[in-house]
Amino acid sequence: MMAVAAPISPTKPTTTKPIIITQFPLNPKPLILQQCRTIKDLNQIHAHLIKTRFLNHPSVAENFLESAAVIIRHQPIDYAVSVFKNLNEPNSSAYNVMIRGLTLNNCYHEAIVLFKKMLEDLVQPDEFTFSCVLKACARLRCLDEGKQIHGLSVKMGFGCCGFVVNSLINMYGSCGEVRVARQVFDEMSERDVFTWNALFSGYTKSGYWKEAVELFRYMLEVDAKFDEVTLVSVLTACGRVGDLEMGEWIKEYVDANGGKRNVTLVTALVDMYAKCGRVDMARSLFDQMPRRDVVAWSAMISGYNQASRCKEALSLFHDMQKANVEPNEVTMVSVLSSCAELGALATGKWVHFYVKKKKLPLTVTLGTALLVFYAKCGSTENLIEVFEHMPRKNVLSWSVLIQGLASNGQGNKALKYFDLMLSNRIKPNVITFIGVLCACSHAGLVDKGRALFVSMSRDFNIEPRIEHYGCMVDILGRAGLLEDAYEFIQNMPIKPNAVIWRTLLASCKVHKNVTIGERSIKQITNLEPLHSGDYLLLASIYSSVGRLEDAIRVRSEMKQKGIKKTPGCSSIEVNGVIHEFFSEDNAHPESKKIYEETEKMMKKIKSAGYVPNISDARLEAEEYDKETSVFHHSEKLAIAFGLIKTSVGTPIRISKNLRVCTDCHNATKMISKVYHREIIVRDRIRFHHFKNGSCSCNDYW
C-alpha cells in the first residue's frame, strides 16, 4: 500500500517591525501606502486620521482604503467596508478602490451592489470603475448586469477605452457569449496583448478550441505581439484539437526564446504533447523540468491516463507522493480513472481515504470520478455510499450510478434510482437511458424496456441513438425473443451497425439459434471484415447444436485467413500492485507457484463436477493438449494467484480485456463454490459476480 504523502509545512510569516509615528506627516500618502504593512499599523494610522480629521480628505481616504482593502490582503474586507461607510460623501476614487478591493477578495456580488449604490449617489464612474465591475460580472457570469454596464460605459464615453473593452471581452467570454466577445474585439481599432489574451481566455473557457488556434494563426499573420499567457492558452487549444504542428511551432519558439524557465508554459507543453498522443515526448519534457508543481504532475498523470497507459499513471502518482507534492482534485480524478481501468480497488480506495482525511470537497467532478471507479471495480456498496454522501449531484452522477448498478447485475435497484432521479426533477439524458435500458436487460424486464424506449422521445424529447437500439436488441435477445429482435433491427429508422448485429449474434450463442446467427454473420460481413470474436461466436453456436464439422470449418477458416484471437489478459491487484497474466504465460516471477496452484485448483473443481470445455482451447493446440490449454487461460492463472496471495474468505477481483469464455465462466462458478470465495470478474462486456456456484449474469453474456 502506498504511504500517504507528508503534508507540506506552511511557510512561516515574515515578521515586520511595527511603525512608530512620532509626528504625523502633512502628506500621509507614503506612510499609508509604503510603510503600513500590518493590521496593527493600520489601526494606529486610522486612529491618527480620525484624531486629526484627515480621514475625510478625499486623497487620504483613498490611500487609506487602498491599504485596507487592497495592499494588506490577509484580513477581512469588512474593516475597509466599515471605514468606507463612515466617510462623508466618498468620491469616485474611493468607490473605485472599494469595488477593486471587493473583487480581489472574491466579494463579486458586493462589488456590483456597491457600483449600483455609486450610481444612486450620483457619483460619476470612470474607466477604472467600469473595468473593475465588469471583472466582478465575469466571475459571477452575470450577463444581464454586464450588458447593462456595457451600455452605460458606451453612453458615458468609455466604450473605446482599452482596458474597459478588454474587460468587456473577458466578461462576454466568461458568460459564454463568445461571438459577442469576438464582435467587440473586431470593432476595436487598436489591440494590445491583453485584448488578445482576453479573447483567448473566452475561447478556452467556452471550449472553442479550434477558434483559439485560428485566432493565433491570424495573430501571427498581422504580426501582433503575444506573451507567455497567450502561448499557454494556444497550447491548451492545440492539445484539445490535436494540432501537433502548431504545438511544435510554439515549442521551437519557447526553446529559442528561453521560455523553459516558465513552469506554467512548460506544463502547457507537457499537456499538449500528451493530448496529441506524444506521451513519451511529454514525459521527456516533464523529466527535464527543474521544478514541478502539482499542475505539472497532474498534467503528466492525466496524459498517461488518456493514453490508456494506466500503470504508468499510477507509477507516476507514487513518484509524486515520494516528492511530497500534495495532489489536487485534477490529480485525484486522473488517478481514479486509471484505477477504474485497471480494476485497482485498493489504490482507488486509498485515494478515497486521502480525500476524506484531507477533507477535500466532494465536488460533482470528484464525486462522479469516485462513482465511475467503484462501478468499474464492481463495488456496488461503495458506489451507493459515495452517491449518498455527495452534497451535489448532476445528471451524469445519476447516470453513472444507474449504469454501474445495471452492469453489476442489479437492474431492479438501478431502476429504483431512476425513479428517484425523476422524483428529484433531474431530467435524464441520452447516457441515462443507456443505463436504464441496460438495467431492463439485466433484470429481464422486456415490457419495461419497451415502455422506456418509447418514453425517451415521447416524454423527454430524446431521439434514440444507435446505442439505445443496441440495448433494445440486447433486451429482446436476452429474453430469447430472437425473431422479435431480428425484426426490430430490420425496422430501425437508422442503419444498424456491426455492433447491433454482434449483439444479436451473442444472443444466438446463448439460445443456440443457428438460423439467425448465420443471418447476423452475413450482415456483419457486409459492413466490415469479421474479427476473431465473430468466428468464435459462430463456431460456438454450431458446437452447441452438435454441428461439430461446421464449427471445425469456421475455426479452420479463421486459421487459414491468419486471423488470430486477441491474447487474453487478466489482471489482479494485490497489496496495491497490479499483476497481469496471459494464457500459458511464464513471465510472472512466481509462475511456478501459480501453475502448481492452478493444477491443484482445477483438480479440486473437477472432483466437484466441473467438466472442461475443450472447444475453448487455442486453435493450434493438439487434441491431447486442449484440456491443459483451457486450464491455463489468463483468468484462471489470476484467480490461482489470488488464492495464494489473499486471505481465506476475502473476495477476489479480476479484470479481463476480452469476453470470458464458456469454460472459464463454468470453472469460476465452481471455484466460488468449492473455495467459498466471491469472485468478481470484469470482462469486456459486463461484470460477473460469482458466488456459491452461480453468477450474477445468469449465464448470459
BAVO-814068 format. One record per residue (C-alpha): x, y, z; residue number from 1. Coordinates in steps of 0.001 Angstrom, whole numbers, plus 524288, in hexadecimal, padded with zeros to 5 digits. Layout:
N
     xx     yy     zz    i
      X      Y      Z  NUM
...
REM end
This chain:
701
     xx     yy     zz    i
  80000  80000  80000    1
  804E1  80D91  7FCEC    2
  8096F  8163D  807E0    3
  801B5  822AC  8099F    4
  80977  82E3F  804B5    5
  80DFD  836C5  80FF9    6
  8074E  843F6  81052    7
  80F8B  84F8E  80C8C    8
  8126A  85857  81827    9
  80CF4  86609  8168D   10
  816E6  870D6  814BC   11
  818D6  878D7  82108   12
  81427  886D3  81F86   13
  81EE1  890E0  81F15   14
  81F29  899CF  82AD9   15
  81EEB  8A869  8287B   16
  82224  8B301  8321E   17
  81662  8BB57  835E9   18
  816EF  8C946  830FE   19
  8191B  8D3B8  83B48   20
  8125E  8E0B0  83894   21
  818CF  8EBC8  84002   22
  812CB  8F694  837CE   23
  80805  8F44E  82DDF   24
  80C94  8F96F  82075   25
  80547  90403  8192F   26
  8053A  8FB06  80D58   27
  801D9  8ED91  812E1   28
  80160  8E681  805A2   29
  80F3F  8E089  80654   30
  80CDA  8DC57  81454   31
  7FFCE  8D5DB  8112D   32
  80391  8CF31  80471   33
  811E9  8CBD3  806D3   34
  8141C  8C9C2  81565   35
  806D3  8C49C  819A5   36
  8080F  8B5C1  818F9   37
  80043  8AFEE  82431   38
  7F2C4  8B161  82A11   39
  7F913  8B740  83625   40
  7FF6D  8C1BB  82DA5   41
  7F26B  8C413  82715   42
  7EB7A  8C5E7  83420   43
  7F5DF  8CF46  838BE   44
  7F4F9  8D79A  82C6A   45
  7E627  8D6E7  82CC2   46
  7E61C  8DC7E  83A88   47
  7EEEA  8E7CD  8366E   48
  7E685  8EAAA  82A75   49
  7DA33  8EB39  832BD   50
  7E102  8F3A6  83D01   51
  7E65A  8FD32  832DA   52
  7D9E6  8FCAE  82A9F   53
  7E245  8F949  81ECC   54
  7D9C4  8ED89  81BB0   55
  7CF90  8F5E1  814CD   56
  7D9BE  8FB75  80BB1   57
  7D6FA  8F49B  7FE8C   58
  7E4F8  8F0E4  7FB03   59
  7E81D  8EC35  808CE   60
  7DB94  8E43D  80976   61
  7DED3  8DE1A  7FC53   62
  7EC9D  8DA78  800C2   63
  7E7E7  8D4E6  80D99   64
  7DD46  8CCCA  806FF   65
  7E73C  8C7BC  7FD29   66
  7EFF0  8C344  80836   67
  7E491  8BCEA  80F98   68
  7DD9F  8B6BB  803F2   69
  7E886  8B3BA  7FA3F   70
  7F64F  8B42F  7FFDE   71
  7F454  8AD16  80CDA   72
  7ED90  8A116  80736   73
  7EDC9  897C2  812E3   74
  7E288  89DBE  81A26   75
  7D3C7  89E40  81865   76
  7CED9  8A882  80EE5   77
  7C4F7  8AC5E  81957   78
  7CE9F  8B5F9  81F66   79
  7CFCB  8BDCD  812C5   80
  7C10E  8BD0F  810A5   81
  7BE76  8C2BD  81E40   82
  7C809  8CDDF  81BBA   83
  7C1CB  8D0AA  80E83   84
  7B412  8D116  81448   85
  7B84E  8DB9E  81DED   86
  7BDF4  8E4A3  81399   87
  7B6C3  8F12B  8109F   88
  7B33D  8F126  80223   89
  7BDD7  8E819  7FCC7   90
  7C272  8EBAE  7EF1F   91
  7C44B  8E30A  7E325   92
  7D24B  8DF7F  7E709   93
  7CD9B  8DA38  7F42E   94
  7C2EE  8D25B  7ED6A   95
  7CCCA  8CD29  7E3A5   96
  7D5EB  8C87D  7EE4D   97
  7CAD7  8C19F  7F56A   98
  7C55F  8BB24  7E91D   99
  7D325  8B691  7E5CB  100
  7D573  8B1CC  7F3B2  101
  7C89F  8AA65  7F41F  102
  7CBD0  8A3FE  7E706  103
  7D97B  8A018  7EB99  104
  7D360  89A2A  7F7D3  105
  7C9B3  89225  7EFBE  106
  7BE35  89A7A  7F45F  107
  7B91C  89BED  7E687  108
  7AAC5  89D9B  7E9EA  109
  7AE17  8A839  7F3CE  110
  7B670  8AF1D  7E985  111
  7AAE7  8AFCD  7E018  112
  7A1C4  8B472  7EAF7  113
  7AB80  8BF2C  7EE85  114
  7AC18  8C36C  7E03F  115
  79D4A  8C4C5  7E026  116
  79E15  8CCFF  7ECA6  117
  7A85D  8D570  7E617  118
  79EDD  8D86F  7DB1D  119
  793CC  8DACF  7E4BC  120
  79C70  8E48F  7EC1F  121
  79EFF  8EB86  7DF19  122
  7AD9F  8E8FA  7E007  123
  7B357  8E8E8  7D255  124
  7BA0E  8DBF5  7CEC5  125
  7C655  8DC3E  7C676  126
  7CD93  8D24F  7BE17  127
  7D391  8CBF2  7CA32  128
  7C623  8C9F7  7D02A  129
  7C0D4  8C356  7C405  130
  7CCBB  8BA82  7C2B2  131
  7CBAE  8B5AF  7D0D5  132
  7BD01  8B394  7D11F  133
  7BD68  8AC50  7C41B  134
  7C766  8A2F7  7CA14  135
  7BDB7  8A055  7D50F  136
  7B305  89DA3  7CAF5  137
  7BC35  89451  7C3E0  138
  7BF07  88C9A  7D038  139
  7B082  88B5F  7D383  140
  7ACB3  8898D  7C534  141
  7A2AB  8945C  7C6DF  142
  79FEE  89679  7B876  143
  7940D  89F4F  7BA21  144
  79B28  8A87A  7C375  145
  7A71B  8A7FF  7BA9B  146
  79F07  8AC2E  7AED4  147
  7992B  8B787  7B675  148
  7A6A3  8BBF4  7BAE2  149
  7AB75  8BAAA  7ACD7  150
  7A0A4  8C3AA  7A83E  151
  7A366  8CD6C  7B31C  152
  7B205  8CD98  7B004  153
  7AF2B  8D0C2  7A1B8  154
  7A549  8DB2E  7A5A6  155
  7AF44  8E1A1  7AEA0  156
  7B9E1  8E196  7A43B  157
  7C26D  8D674  7A908  158
  7BE8E  8CCBC  79E77  159
  7CBA1  8CE10  7977E  160
  7D447  8CE39  7A38D  161
  7DE33  8C332  7A25B  162
  7DD3D  8BC6A  7AF71  163
  7CE69  8BE60  7B02A  164
  7CD1F  8B75C  7A31C  165
  7D682  8ACCA  7A7DB  166
  7CDD9  8AAD0  7B3BA  167
  7C1DB  8AA43  7AADE  168
  7C812  89FAB  7A28D  169
  7CBA0  8981D  7AEDE  170
  7BDD5  899B8  7B457  171
  7B6FC  89518  7A7F2  172
  7C07E  889C5  7A672  173
  7BE9B  88588  7B497  174
  7AFDE  8860C  7B2DD  175
  7B080  87D25  7A6EF  176
  7AD43  88808  79D52  177
  7B990  885A6  7955C  178
  7B3FA  88AE9  788A9  179
  7B0A5  897DB  78F49  180
  7BE52  8982E  79524  181
  7C3E8  89643  7877D  182
  7BB1F  8A0FF  7822A  183
  7C02C  8AA87  78C7E  184
  7CE05  8A62C  78932  185
  7CC1E  8A815  77A82  186
  7C6B3  8B5C7  77C62  187
  7D312  8BA58  78358  188
  7DC5A  8C2DE  77B80  189
  7E7F6  8BFDB  7843D  190
  7EAA8  8B38B  78C18  191
  7F525  8B0B5  79610  192
  7F97E  8A352  79AE3  193
  7EF8A  8A3F5  7A600  194
  7E49F  8A564  79BF3  195
  7E8FE  89953  7949F  196
  7EA97  891B2  7A146  197
  7DCEE  89581  7A5B7  198
  7D744  88F88  7994E  199
  7DFF4  88371  79A79  200
  7DB08  881DA  7A86A  201
  7CCEC  8829E  7A3B6  202
  7CF58  87875  79928  203
  7D5FA  86ED6  7A263  204
  7CBF2  87091  7AD4B  205
  7C0F5  86D87  7A3C1  206
  7C7F2  8624B  79CF4  207
  7C9D8  8696A  78FFF  208
  7D6DE  862A3  78DFE  209
  7D762  8632E  77F2E  210
  7D407  871AB  77F46  211
  7DEFD  8742B  78915  212
  7E918  86DCB  78026  213
  7E3E5  87532  77451  214
  7E473  881F7  77BFC  215
  7F2D1  87F80  77EF1  216
  7F595  87CF0  7708D  217
  7EF1B  889FE  76D7C  218
  7F721  8904C  77848  219
  80394  88B82  771B0  220
  7FEDA  89063  76467  221
  7FCBD  89E45  76961  222
  80980  89DAF  7710A  223
  802C7  8A0A7  77DFB  224
  80A9E  89F78  78A6F  225
  807BA  893EC  79345  226
  80CBE  88F94  7A075  227
  80DEE  88315  7A865  228
  7FFC8  88432  7ACDF  229
  7FBB2  883C4  79E90  230
  80404  877C1  79C04  231
  7FE53  8705F  7A79C  232
  7F07E  8729E  7A258  233
  7F456  86E8C  7948E  234
  7FB8A  86254  7992C  235
  7EF7D  85E48  7A0E5  236
  7E758  85FE8  79487  237
  7F166  8587F  78C48  238
  7F061  84CFB  79593  239
  7E18F  84CC1  794B5  240
  7E113  84CF4  785C0  241
  7ED53  844BC  783DF  242
  7F498  84F6D  77C7B  243
  8024F  84A22  77E81  244
  807F6  852A6  7739F  245
  8047D  85F60  77A86  246
  8088C  8598D  78796  247
  815E6  8561D  781DA  248
  81754  8640D  77CA0  249
  814DC  8697B  78A3C  250
  81E96  85FB7  78FF1  251
  82918  864A9  78697  252
  825BD  872B4  78A15  253
  8269A  86FA9  7989F  254
  833D9  86905  796DF  255
  83916  8747F  78EEC  256
  8344F  87EF0  7985B  257
  837C3  8790B  7A585  258
  829D7  875E3  7A948  259
  82D7D  86919  7AFF3  260
  82F44  87078  7BCB3  261
  8208E  872B6  7BD2E  262
  81ABB  866F4  7C45A  263
  80CEB  86A10  7BFBC  264
  81130  86AAE  7B18B  265
  818E4  85DED  7B207  266
  80D71  85769  7B8F7  267
  804B1  85BD8  7ADBD  268
  80E5A  8559D  7A443  269
  80E04  848E8  7AC0D  270
  7FF36  8491E  7ABA3  271
  7FEFB  84C21  79D09  272
  80837  84100  79970  273
  800E3  83765  7A208  274
  7F3B3  83AE3  79C33  275
  7F94B  83A14  78E5F  276
  7FD8E  82C11  7910C  277
  80C0B  82F39  792DA  278
  80C68  82A81  7A0E2  279
  81AD5  826E7  7A0E1  280
  81E6F  83485  79C18  281
  815DE  83A1C  7A6E8  282
  81D04  831B1  7B0E1  283
  82A30  83604  7ABA4  284
  8267F  84451  7AD95  285
  820D8  84132  7BAF7  286
  82D71  83A76  7BF53  287
  8358D  8463A  7BAE4  288
  82DC4  84FD5  7C332  289
  83647  854E0  7CE5D  290
  82A28  8578E  7D686  291
  81D27  8507B  7D55C  292
  810EE  8556F  7DC07  293
  8042D  84E00  7DDFB  294
  7FF13  852C9  7D0D3  295
  80ABE  84CE6  7C9A8  296
  80971  83FDC  7D0C3  297
  7FAD0  83FAF  7CE1F  298
  7FCBD  842B2  7BFA9  299
  80635  8374C  7BE05  300
  7FDD5  82DBA  7C5C0  301
  7F1FB  831F9  7BDD7  302
  7F9BD  82FFD  7B14C  303
  7FCF8  821F1  7B4D5  304
  7EEEC  81F80  7B8B4  305
  7E968  824EC  7ABFB  306
  7F306  81C9C  7A441  307
  7EE10  8108C  7AB9C  308
  7FB83  80ED9  7B1B5  309
  7F542  80D8E  7BEF6  310
  8000D  805E7  7C5C1  311
  80998  810D6  7C277  312
  7FFC2  81AD0  7C789  313
  7FF24  813ED  7D4A9  314
  80DE7  81235  7D507  315
  80F9F  820D1  7D2DE  316
  805B1  82378  7DD88  317
  80E4C  81B86  7E6D6  318
  819E4  82409  7E2A6  319
  811CA  83030  7E539  320
  80F57  82BA1  7F31B  321
  81DD2  828F2  7F51C  322
  82080  836DE  7F08C  323
  81738  83BCB  7FB33  324
  80EAB  8430C  7F177  325
  800B2  843EF  7F64B  326
  7F722  83F22  7EBDF  327
  7EB69  8476A  7E835  328
  7DE0E  84404  7E2C6  329
  7E31D  842D0  7D4CB  330
  7ED81  8391D  7D94C  331
  7E386  83129  7E0D4  332
  7DA25  8305A  7D55A  333
  7E4E7  82B52  7CC32  334
  7E9E2  82181  7D63F  335
  7DC1D  81C79  7D8D2  336
  7D9DB  81B13  7CA2F  337
  7E64C  812E5  7C8F2  338
  7E25D  80AB1  7D4B9  339
  7D508  8088E  7CE80  340
  7DAEC  803BD  7C1B6  341
  7E445  7FA88  7C8B4  342
  7DA89  7F613  7D2F1  343
  7E430  7FACE  7DD50  344
  7DAA2  7FB0B  7E8A7  345
  7E4A7  7FC56  7F3A5  346
  7EB9A  807FC  7ED71  347
  7DEC2  80EC0  7EA55  348
  7D9EC  80C76  7F825  349
  7E665  812CD  7FD1C  350
  7E325  81EC7  7F4B7  351
  7D57A  81EF4  7FA9F  352
  7DB71  81E02  8083F  353
  7E4C6  8292B  804FD  354
  7D956  831A4  8007B  355
  7D26F  82F39  80D74  356
  7DEB8  83141  815A4  357
  7E22C  83E17  80F14  358
  7D3D8  84231  80F5F  359
  7D438  84572  800F0  360
  7C6E8  84A25  7FC14  361
  7BF53  83F0B  7F5BA  362
  7BC3D  846F7  7E999  363
  7B3B2  841CA  7DEAE  364
  7BFD9  83F04  7D66F  365
  7C759  837D4  7E123  366
  7BB39  830DF  7E62F  367
  7B79A  82C31  7D88D  368
  7C594  82758  7D662  369
  7C42F  81F49  7E2DC  370
  7B724  81A02  7DDF0  371
  7BD43  815D0  7D10B  372
  7C896  80F93  7D85D  373
  7C01B  8078C  7E19E  374
  7B6D3  803D5  7D69D  375
  7C213  7FED8  7CE2F  376
  7C7E4  7F76D  7D9AE  377
  7BADC  7F0B2  7DC46  378
  7B992  7F651  7EA03  379
  7AB34  7FA11  7EA35  380
  7AACC  7FC58  7F8F2  381
  7B53B  806F8  7F7FD  382
  7AED1  80C20  7EB97  383
  7A206  80EBA  7F2BB  384
  7A907  813E7  7FEDC  385
  7B078  81E39  7F70E  386
  7A42C  82220  7EFB1  387
  79C69  823E8  7FC39  388
  7A735  82C68  80225  389
  7A8D1  83569  7F66F  390
  7A378  842DB  7FA3C  391
  7A088  84616  7EBFE  392
  79D6F  83CDE  7E0DF  393
  79B45  83FB5  7D28B  394
  79519  83774  7C7DF  395
  7A230  830C3  7C52C  396
  7A36E  82CA2  7D379  397
  795F4  82655  7D304  398
  798EB  82000  7C5E7  399
  7A5BB  81A16  7CAC9  400
  79EC4  8147C  7D6A4  401
  793E7  80E83  7CE62  402
  79D5E  8091B  7C436  403
  7A65F  803E8  7CEE8  404
  79B7A  7FC92  7D5C0  405
  79659  7F74A  7C8D3  406
  7A39E  7F24E  7C431  407
  7A59A  7EBA0  7D14D  408
  7990C  7E3CB  7CFF0  409
  790A0  7EC55  7D8CA  410
  786C5  7F096  7CE9C  411
  77B17  7F20F  7D7AB  412
  782BF  7FAB0  7E108  413
  78769  802EB  7D581  414
  77954  80525  7D14C  415
  7758F  80946  7DF1B  416
  78010  813BA  7DEB2  417
  77B00  81801  7D15D  418
  76D88  81A13  7D760  419
  773FA  821A0  7E28B  420
  77B42  829D9  7D88D  421
  76E7C  82DAA  7D1FC  422
  76815  830AA  7DF05  423
  77391  839DF  7E1C4  424
  77060  840B4  7D4E6  425
  77D65  83D44  7CEA6  426
  77B02  83C24  7C014  427
  78157  82FE2  7BA68  428
  789E5  830A9  7AE4B  429
  78E83  82729  7A3D5  430
  7989D  8211C  7AD0D  431
  78E78  81EFC  7B7B1  432
  785DD  8174E  7AE6A  433
  7910D  80E6B  7AA5C  434
  7927E  80AC3  7B8BC  435
  783D6  8094B  7BAAE  436
  7822F  80076  7AED1  437
  78DFC  7F85B  7B317  438
  7875B  7F6E4  7C04B  439
  77B23  7F1AD  7B9AA  440
  7838A  7E823  7B204  441
  78A7B  7E2F0  7BE20  442
  77DBB  7E1F3  7C5AC  443
  776A7  7DB42  7BA5F  444
  76C46  7E5FC  7B9E0  445
  76846  7E5B3  7AB95  446
  75B87  7ED57  7ACB9  447
  761DB  7F78E  7B598  448
  76D02  7F916  7ABDE  449
  7639A  7FAEA  7A084  450
  75BD3  80505  7A839  451
  76815  80CB1  7ABEC  452
  76D0A  80C68  79DF0  453
  76047  812A2  79960  454
  7608B  81C24  7A4CF  455
  76DBC  8219E  7A098  456
  7686E  8294B  7951E  457
  75A59  82AA1  799C3  458
  75CC6  82FC9  7A780  459
  76ABB  83508  7A746  460
  76CA3  83937  7991A  461
  778BE  83094  797CF  462
  77A59  82A0E  78AAF  463
  77FD4  81C37  78C63  464
  78DB6  81A4B  787B0  465
  79410  80DFC  78279  466
  79815  80A5E  7906D  467
  789E9  80A6F  794F2  468
  785E2  801BE  78998  469
  790F4  7F89F  78D6D  470
  78BA0  7F814  79B4D  471
  77E2B  7F459  7961C  472
  7840E  7E96D  78DDF  473
  78B19  7E4B1  79A29  474
  77E5D  7E523  7A20A  475
  776FA  7DD24  797F5  476
  78251  7D3E6  7955C  477
  784E0  7D148  7A3BB  478
  77688  7CDB2  7A556  479
  77780  7C405  79A07  480
  76EFB  7CC47  79100  481
  7788B  7CAFE  785C2  482
  76E6D  7CC5C  77AE8  483
  76966  7D8CD  78152  484
  77748  7DDD7  7828C  485
  77A0B  7DAD7  7742E  486
  76D8E  7E1AB  76FF9  487
  770BA  7ED40  778DC  488
  77DD4  7EEE1  771FA  489
  77767  7EDF1  76498  490
  76E0A  7F8F9  7682B  491
  77817  80232  76E3C  492
  77711  81018  768B3  493
  785F9  810F7  768C3  494
  78F1C  80771  76228  495
  79388  7FCD6  76BB9  496
  7A239  7FBA8  76D95  497
  7AA81  7EF9B  76FEE  498
  7A930  7F113  77EBC  499
  79A55  7EF6E  77DA9  500
  79BE0  7E2DC  775FD  501
  7A675  7DDE3  77F28  502
  79D31  7E006  78A86  503
  79339  7D76C  783A4  504
  79DD1  7CD7A  7806D  505
  7A15F  7CC78  78ED8  506
  79315  7C9D0  79205  507
  792F2  7BF11  787B9  508
  79E69  7B8A4  78EB8  509
  7971C  7B86C  79BAE  510
  78A58  7B38E  795CA  511
  790D3  7AA8F  78BB2  512
  78A06  7B0A1  77FF5  513
  791D5  7AD3A  773CC  514
  788B5  7B379  769BE  515
  788DF  7C142  76F38  516
  7972D  7BFA4  772E8  517
  79AA9  7BD1F  764AB  518
  7926B  7C8CD  76066  519
  7998D  7D151  76A35  520
  7A6F1  7CCDB  7656A  521
  7A2E2  7D01C  75773  522
  79EED  7DDD5  75B61  523
  7AB8B  7DFF6  762FC  524
  7B36E  7DB82  7571A  525
  7AC4C  7E586  74E9C  526
  7AFF7  7F063  75801  527
  7BE07  7ED0D  75B8D  528
  7C7A7  7E1B2  75B8F  529
  7C50C  7D769  765DC  530
  7CE0D  7D77B  77191  531
  7D1E3  7CC11  77A30  532
  7C660  7CDDA  7836E  533
  7BC7F  7CC4A  7786D  534
  7C294  7BF6D  773F6  535
  7C335  7BA39  781D4  536
  7B4FA  7BDB8  78494  537
  7B063  7B6F2  7781A  538
  7B8C4  7AB08  77AF2  539
  7B327  7AA88  788AA  540
  7A530  7AB0B  7833A  541
  7A819  79F94  77A35  542
  7AE57  797E1  78544  543
  7A2C5  79A43  78E3F  544
  79968  79384  784C5  545
  7A29F  7884F  78187  546
  7A723  78D58  77446  547
  7B56D  78AB6  77780  548
  7B9CF  789ED  76947  549
  7B4C4  797B4  766E2  550
  7BB47  79C6F  7735C  551
  7C842  79682  76EFC  552
  7C667  79C71  76166  553
  7C462  7AA1A  76716  554
  7D046  7A905  76FF7  555
  7D873  7A398  764AD  556
  7D413  7AEEF  75C14  557
  7D854  7B81B  766B1  558
  7E595  7B169  76743  559
  7E729  7B177  75865  560
  7E472  7C00B  757B5  561
  7EEA5  7C26E  76223  562
  7E4B2  7C858  76B68  563
  7EA40  7C6F9  778E5  564
  7E2A4  7C802  78558  565
  7E663  7D3F8  78D48  566
  7EEBB  7CF17  7989A  567
  7E6C2  7CE51  7A4F5  568
  7EC6C  7D677  7B00A  569
  7E75C  7D5EE  7BDF6  570
  7EBFD  7DEB1  7C8EC  571
  7EAAC  7DE43  7D7AA  572
  7EECB  7E83A  7E1DA  573
  7F5A1  7E324  7EDFD  574
  7FAF9  7EC6D  7F85C  575
  7F9EA  7F809  7EF34  576
  80189  7F162  7E433  577
  7FB30  7ED6D  7D72B  578
  7FEF3  7DFCF  7D264  579
  7FBF4  7DC2C  7C43A  580
  7FA9E  7CE7C  7BE9C  581
  7F9BA  7C940  7B0C2  582
  7F56D  7BBA3  7AD10  583
  8003B  7B198  7AED0  584
  8097A  7BC98  7B2BE  585
  815C8  7BAA2  7BAF0  586
  819CE  7C8E3  7BC5F  587
  81567  7CA83  7CA77  588
  82078  7C897  7D464  589
  817F5  7BF22  7DC1D  590
  81383  7B748  7D03E  591
  81762  7AA2B  7D5FE  592
  80EF8  7AC17  7E229  593
  803B8  7B173  7DA01  594
  8036F  7A5C8  7D0CB  595
  8044B  79C5A  7DC37  596
  7F8B7  7A331  7E2A3  597
  7F156  7A324  7D5AC  598
  7F310  79466  7D40F  599
  7EE9F  79245  7E21C  600
  7E2DF  79B46  7E003  601
  7DE8F  794A3  7D361  602
  7DF9D  786FF  7D964  603
  7D782  78B71  7E4F0  604
  7CC5E  790EC  7DCA2  605
  7CCC2  7852C  7D366  606
  7CA2A  77C4F  7DEE1  607
  7BE9F  7852E  7E233  608
  7B878  78368  7D4BC  609
  7BF3B  78D17  7CBA0  610
  7C0D3  7881A  7BDA8  611
  7CABA  78F49  7B4FA  612
  7C56E  7954D  7A863  613
  7D0B2  79280  79F28  614
  7CA12  799E2  79402  615
  7CF60  7A618  79AB0  616
  7DD66  7A157  79937  617
  7E6A8  7A8C4  79044  618
  7E53F  7A536  781F0  619
  7F30C  79FE5  78024  620
  7F294  79727  78C2D  621
  7F3D0  78899  7899D  622
  7E851  78012  78DC2  623
  7EF8B  77A5B  7997C  624
  7F3A7  7880E  79DB7  625
  7E65D  78EDB  79CD8  626
  7E279  78C6E  7AB01  627
  7EF5F  791F1  7AFF7  628
  7ED6E  79DAB  7A6FB  629
  7E04E  7A175  7AD03  630
  7E5BA  79EFD  7BAC3  631
  7EFF0  7A97A  7B85C  632
  7E70D  7B47C  7B3C5  633
  7EB0A  7C1A5  7B953  634
  7DFA7  7C33B  7C2D6  635
  7E23E  7B5D4  7C8D9  636
  7F07D  7B993  7CB1F  637
  7EC26  7C67E  7D12D  638
  7E251  7BF96  7DA08  639
  7ECB6  7B5C2  7DE3F  640
  7F5CE  7C117  7E189  641
  7EAAD  7C74A  7E947  642
  7E8B8  7BAB5  7F0F2  643
  7F72E  7BAA2  7F462  644
  7F85A  7C8F9  7F810  645
  7EB75  7CCA9  7FE7F  646
  7E571  7C8A5  80B66  647
  7DBA7  7BD8D  80C1A  648
  7CDC5  7C260  80A00  649
  7D15A  7CF84  803F4  650
  7CC27  7D2FF  7F65F  651
  7D4F0  7D15B  7EA86  652
  7D3C3  7DBE2  7E005  653
  7D83D  7D990  7D21B  654
  7D805  7E246  7C5F7  655
  7D8AC  7DC5B  7B85E  656
  7DA6A  7E2E2  7AB31  657
  7D1A6  7D918  7A3F2  658
  7C48F  7D281  7A5DC  659
  7C579  7C758  7AFC2  660
  7C51D  7BA4B  7A89E  661
  7BB0C  7AFDB  7ABDF  662
  7C509  7A6FB  7B253  663
  7CA78  7B19D  7BB3F  664
  7BCB8  7B5E1  7BEC3  665
  7B8F7  7A807  7C2AE  666
  7C5D2  7A5E1  7C9CA  667
  7C4CE  7B2C1  7D169  668
  7B70F  7AF58  7D5E1  669
  7BC4A  7A297  7DB38  670
  7C843  7A919  7E174  671
  7BF73  7B2BD  7E8B5  672
  7B7C9  7A746  7EE3A  673
  7C31A  79E44  7F1A2  674
  7CBC2  7A8DA  7F79F  675
  7C099  7B0A6  7FDC8  676
  7C570  7BCF8  7F72A  677
  7BE5B  7C7FE  7F04F  678
  7C53C  7CA4B  7E35A  679
  7C270  7D6C7  7DBB8  680
  7C6B0  7D685  7CD81  681
  7C58F  7E277  7C4DA  682
  7C695  7DE54  7B6B6  683
  7C512  7E63D  7AA29  684
  7B63E  7E4FB  7AA8E  685
  7B1C5  7E596  7B8B5  686
  7B42F  7E1F5  7C6DB  687
  7B2E7  7D413  7CBE1  688
  7B0E3  7D27F  7DA84  689
  7B371  7C426  7DD69  690
  7AE72  7BF3F  7EA6C  691
  7AAC0  7B1BE  7EF9A  692
  7AB77  7ABAC  7E213  693
  7A323  7B58B  7DAB3  694
  7A592  7C219  7D326  695
  79E6B  7CF1F  7D347  696
  79D45  7CEA2  7C463  697
  794B0  7C276  7C54F  698
  79DB4  7BBEC  7BB70  699
  79AC9  7C634  7B123  700
  7A5F9  7CE33  7AC03  701
REM end
